Amino acid sequence: MKLEAVAIETNNACNLHCEMCGNSGMRRKRQFMEMELFRTIVDDAVRCGVGNIHLHTIGEPLLHPHCCEMVRYVRSRGIRCWLATNGMLLEDRTSRALLESDLSALRVSVEGSEQAVTGKVRRGASFETIFSNLHRFSELRRTGNYRTHVGINTIVMKETLPDMDKFVGTWGPLCNGIEFSLLSGQGHDNEFYREQQIADCVSGQRRPCDMFLHKLAVTVEGCITACCIDFENDFIVGHIGDVSLSAAFNGRAMNRLRHLHNQRRFTELPCCDKCAATWRPSMAGDELLEGLRFRYYGLHKGKTPAQLESLRRRGEELGVRFEAGSATATELHELFQLLRILGEPETVLRLIALMLKILPMDERLGCAALCVHQGDAFRTTREAIFRRMATVINDPVTLLDIAFRFDVDVNAVGIKTEAQ
């Protein structure tokens, strides 16, 4: 299997105490990763053909004194570099250094459009500081004509849901896109979850975690782990220096985890059993998130439901440019965003088929992952998307990998593979 991305825990400490995060209760020692170890990890990722490195797991990466140097090193090795932050430390000097380091993508995680909400959910955070920092970063990016993509991540819960219109209007102009997600159980189980989870948004259906099919994480100690939110190193599958990232990704320990997930034996993996990634959102949850995406494109981007036809035409235009190999990175991202909001199944399936036909084989699983994460928003079934993929992918092993990622029974949809 192809390892597509590696998340590096450059620092496992944080400057905030967010209610939904288990970092505050973590027992591991807080520390910074040494640059020598960091370079070793990146060099190994290069040898393994990894295309993306994420400088974040469960800590705040901007706390590391050499964070910008780390970004520069990743980019110098020809790998895309992503960084997620709570925005509190994104001051002018740091923003300039990140932009000059050619950071591929910045994700700022924030809730609320005023201090009352921001401070309650992310204890220790200042709305004014985060807003000022991101406003300055966006201005520097614009005036300097930098390529860094800026996104906002926000968690939808009872506390934040009433504020969403104002949230979109406040943060939308400062970024390329907003990612909405439901409150999950990735942290410690506490009263906050019971109070803030929105009723009926999670179904009773379990699903395998798709991270096992494309990504690994490396902790600050140099442990290779199967989970990007492994607070206590419960999912170690190797150690840097003892085994390569590729060997760990295809090793016995990883294959055991994949087998347990495929068999839905989550009770044997307590951390997975309580993680929202193994629970499929309900129809109500899907409709809520899809409504927020429409609201974002309606309020910020000026796109109302009546203008969706122009979005579809733009999607087809970008598809033609993609097929001709002339689409820029910005246009490809726009195409991905359009895939996430277009409502007509046939339009979406045509675009997916086009992407799968044009992409090199080793990049198709990444495209499939995108489809999985947004599949329910396509207003069609995973089985329909899988059938369309099967028409352009002839490799049986790849098809089985995608079927696992989609949680699709290939026999049920009438597709046979030689690898079965």
Secondary structure, 3 states (H helix, E strand, C coil): CCCCEEEECCECCCCCEECCCCHHHCCCCCCECCHHHHHHHHHHHHHCCCCEEECCCCCCHHHCCCHHHHHHHHHHCCCEEEEEECCCCCCHHHHHHHHHCCCCEEEEECCCCCHHHHHHHEECCCHHHHHHHHHHHHHHHHHHCCCCEEEEEEEECCCCHHHHHHHHHHHHHHCCEEEEEECCCCCCCCHHHHHHCCCCCEEEEECCCHHHHCEEEECCCCEEECCCCCCCCCCEEEECCCCCHHHHHCCHHHHHHHHHHHCCCHHHCHHHHCCHHHEEECHHHHHHHHHHHHHHHHHCCCCCHHHHHHHHHHHHHHHHHHHCCCCCHHHHHHHHHHHHHCCCHHHHHHHHHHHHHHCCHHHHHHHHHHHHHHHHHHCCCHHHHHHHHHCCCCCHHHHHHHHHHHCCCCCCCCCCCCCC
